[in-house]
């Protein structure tokens, strides 16, 4: 697992699909998403609730 995937998993993203060049069915994904790698999704509202308390604005 790459360093970027580990980081994004830790902050709340979930791996949805692993795109590689070894499967013919992944060529469409590579054309749309720009290459091989891991597609990850997250619910933005949940991430905001989880992380907003960590980042407070100071004036």
N, C-alpha and C positions, 0 to 999 in steps of 0.2 A: 504494500500500500504506500502510495507516495506521501510525502510530507504535507502537501497541500490538501489531500483527501483526509488525512488524519486531523489536520487543523479544522477543516470545515465540519467534520463529524463531531468534533469536540464542542464547537460553538452552536450546533443544533441542526445542521443539514443532514439529510439522509441520502445514501447512494441509491439511485433509481436504476441505472443501466450502465454497464461497462461496455464501451465501444472499442473494438479492436479491428485491425485490418485483416484478421484471419477468417472472419465470417462474411459471406456474401451479403447477408441481410443487413450488415452494419454500414454498407456503402452509402445508403441514404442518410443515415445519421451523420456520417463523416461529411457529406456534402452540406447538410443543413447546419451542423454545429461546428464545423471547421476542423475536424481531425479526430484522432483517437483520444480516449480518456474516459473519465467517469462523469456521468451526468448526475447532478445532485439537485434535490429540491428541498424547500423549506417553506413553512408557513410564516410569513413575515410578521404577522401580529404576535405569534408566539415568541419569535426572536426578540421583538421590541420589548415585550413584557419581561422576558428573561434578562435582557442586557441593559435596558434603560436605567435601572437602578445603579448599575456600575459606573455609568457616565453621567455625571451631574455637571450642569453648566455653572461656572463661577464668574461673577462679575467683578 
